[in-house]
């Protein structure tokens, strides 16, 4: 069960051929009141993410709507909660949309020290 006020992220992945769709989705997120933050589009590796992506922040109550928006585009994405266990958030607690991307989990914070919590709704990778 998803707690309605729990913090969540989605990482939207794209390649050159998908850039236009990713940009359009990002602009849509920017107009959605349920989205707390829309990050910059990165063109390379950032944090555990080995390919181009951007991040959006929202609360648990918005998860079904956000997932539906992403699925409608055909883009790949990782949707996960933001807890004090960064590794679990990006692996066992994560929901993949489309083909999963192999993450570099060696750069994730150790359990109990998730630096993503302080930056929730403020910044991205």
URKAPE-V360660 format. One record per residue. N is the residue number from 0. RES is the residue in three letters. NEAR is the number of other C-alpha atoms within 10 Angstrom. Layout:
BEGIN
n:N res:RES near:NEAR
n:N res:RES near:NEAR
END
This chain:
BEGIN
n:0 res:UNK near:4
n:1 res:UNK near:13
n:2 res:UNK near:10
n:3 res:UNK near:11
n:4 res:UNK near:11
n:5 res:UNK near:13
n:6 res:UNK near:20
n:7 res:UNK near:24
n:8 res:UNK near:28
n:9 res:UNK near:25
n:10 res:UNK near:20
n:11 res:UNK near:21
n:12 res:UNK near:25
n:13 res:UNK near:22
n:14 res:UNK near:14
n:15 res:UNK near:9
n:16 res:UNK near:8
n:17 res:UNK near:14
n:18 res:UNK near:17
n:19 res:UNK near:12
n:20 res:UNK near:14
n:21 res:UNK near:24
n:22 res:UNK near:14
n:23 res:UNK near:12
n:24 res:UNK near:17
n:25 res:UNK near:21
n:26 res:UNK near:12
n:27 res:UNK near:12
n:28 res:UNK near:19
n:29 res:UNK near:16
n:30 res:UNK near:9
n:31 res:UNK near:11
n:32 res:UNK near:9
n:33 res:UNK near:17
n:34 res:UNK near:18
n:35 res:UNK near:18
n:36 res:UNK near:19
n:37 res:UNK near:21
n:38 res:UNK near:18
n:39 res:UNK near:14
n:40 res:UNK near:19
n:41 res:UNK near:17
n:42 res:UNK near:16
n:43 res:UNK near:12
n:44 res:UNK near:14
n:45 res:UNK near:16
n:46 res:UNK near:14
n:47 res:UNK near:15
n:48 res:UNK near:21
n:49 res:UNK near:15
n:50 res:UNK near:17
n:51 res:UNK near:18
n:52 res:UNK near:25
n:53 res:UNK near:24
n:54 res:UNK near:22
n:55 res:UNK near:24
n:56 res:UNK near:27
n:57 res:UNK near:23
n:58 res:UNK near:20
n:59 res:UNK near:21
n:60 res:UNK near:16
n:61 res:UNK near:16
n:62 res:UNK near:21
n:63 res:UNK near:10
n:64 res:UNK near:11
n:65 res:UNK near:20
n:66 res:UNK near:17
n:67 res:UNK near:11
n:68 res:UNK near:15
n:69 res:UNK near:20
n:70 res:UNK near:14
n:71 res:UNK near:9
n:72 res:UNK near:13
n:73 res:UNK near:13
n:74 res:UNK near:20
n:75 res:UNK near:20
n:76 res:UNK near:24
n:77 res:UNK near:22
n:78 res:UNK near:24
n:79 res:UNK near:24
n:80 res:UNK near:25
n:81 res:UNK near:24
n:82 res:UNK near:20
n:83 res:UNK near:17
n:84 res:UNK near:19
n:85 res:UNK near:24
n:86 res:UNK near:19
n:87 res:UNK near:18
n:88 res:UNK near:21
n:89 res:UNK near:21
n:90 res:UNK near:14
n:91 res:UNK near:9
n:92 res:UNK near:15
n:93 res:UNK near:17
n:94 res:UNK near:17
n:95 res:UNK near:17
n:96 res:UNK near:18
n:97 res:UNK near:14
n:98 res:UNK near:10
n:99 res:UNK near:12
n:100 res:UNK near:14
n:101 res:UNK near:10
n:102 res:UNK near:16
n:103 res:UNK near:13
n:104 res:UNK near:15
n:105 res:UNK near:10
n:106 res:UNK near:13
n:107 res:UNK near:20
n:108 res:UNK near:15
n:109 res:UNK near:14
n:110 res:UNK near:13
n:111 res:UNK near:10
n:112 res:UNK near:13
n:113 res:UNK near:18
n:114 res:UNK near:16
n:115 res:UNK near:20
n:116 res:UNK near:15
n:117 res:UNK near:9
n:118 res:UNK near:11
n:119 res:UNK near:18
n:120 res:UNK near:20
n:121 res:UNK near:13
n:122 res:UNK near:15
n:123 res:UNK near:20
n:124 res:UNK near:16
END
